[in-house]
Amino acid sequence: MTALPEAMRSAGLSIAQPTPEMKPTSNIENRRDWTVVNGLLLLNKPSGITSNRALQRVKRALNARKAGHTGSLDPAATGMLPLCFGEATKVCAYLLDANKSYRVTAKLGEATDTADADGQVIRSAEVPTLSIVDWEKILATFLGEIQQVPPMYSALKRDGKRLYELARKGIVVDRPARQVRIDDIGLLEVTSSRLVLTVKCSKGTYIRSLVEDIAAAAGTVAHTSALHRDTVGEFKSQDMLDLETVERLADENPQELQERLLPPDAALSFWPELVISDTDGKKFSGGQAVVSPQLDASGQVRVYAEKGRFLGIGELLENRQLAPRRIFQLDPR
């Protein structure tokens, strides 16, 4: 299997095809009757489980052969974890660029080695008495493009080692600051020891680091005590399924579970759409560039056949050429 680019791994992309527990180990597994699953499931990840473990449980419930997830959540975090199955794994990389929104609770006055509630308290500090207006002024300084140093307890690599592997050995290394974007911060609650915020941000933003930086600007320390991701890109929280619901439906009504999946192109709903003839659709699906019916356009588009079947991702080039960039093999509607 071709290795994923490092930038994709750092951003949390995990294409679970194959993982050790998924590799066929016998002729029996080679003959396993997998269910054809091509879609997205928005999992409301519970606390206390890794993103990959959650993926494996849903994969097993769907009896899917190929699966992946994007935008890993820390084990303690909850909320939206987009899971991709079958042909939908081809949109995983595109979801990496999606903006995200969170609800975060910070414990003021205590810093931990992991920057969250799973770690050990390593420093305490008094919390200054600040008004709501004072806090809002501090939060406003973090809006827009900011520089952020990733936490030691993260999946980023240094000299081939994950940072969290080094951190567990007590090794701290310099991490270059990275540019991220904070689109909005809302103050929901503030007490002498607790800060509750909503955050809308770009890909690659570490909320734990943001909480620490906000506390430092206020003259104290803090760690993230609870984190819930509400949205990823255009996906909405009301479309999420709890893990218990997924596993219950798998036992009681597998067809209903399949129907709760979103189509692969739902991940690209904000992209321009282009419909081509069935004749050109066959060429496009065969890897050939075709003449675009759309004038004066460029960039990547969602490509559909005349009856609405999603064919894949195309790129509009010069001379009205539409080149296939990602082809999807989906059943006709």
Buried (B, 14 or more C-beta within 10 A) or exposed (E): EEEBEEEBBBBBBBBBBEBEEBEEEEEEEEEEEEEEBBBBBBBBBBBEBBBBEBBBBBBBBBBBBBBBBBBBBBBBBBBBBBBBBBBBBBBBBBBBEBBBBBBBBBBBBBBBBBBBBBBEEEEEBEBEEBEEEEBBEBBEEBEEEBEBBBBBBBBBBBEEEBBBBBBEEEEEEEBEEBEBBBBEBEBEEBEEEBBBBBBBBBBBBBBBBBBBBBBBEBEBBBBBBBBBBBBBBEBEBEBBBEBEBBBEBBEEEBEEBBEBBBBBBBBBEEBEEBBBBEEBBBBBBEEEBBEBEBEEEEEBBBBBBEEEBBBBBBBBEEEBEBBBEBBBEBEEE
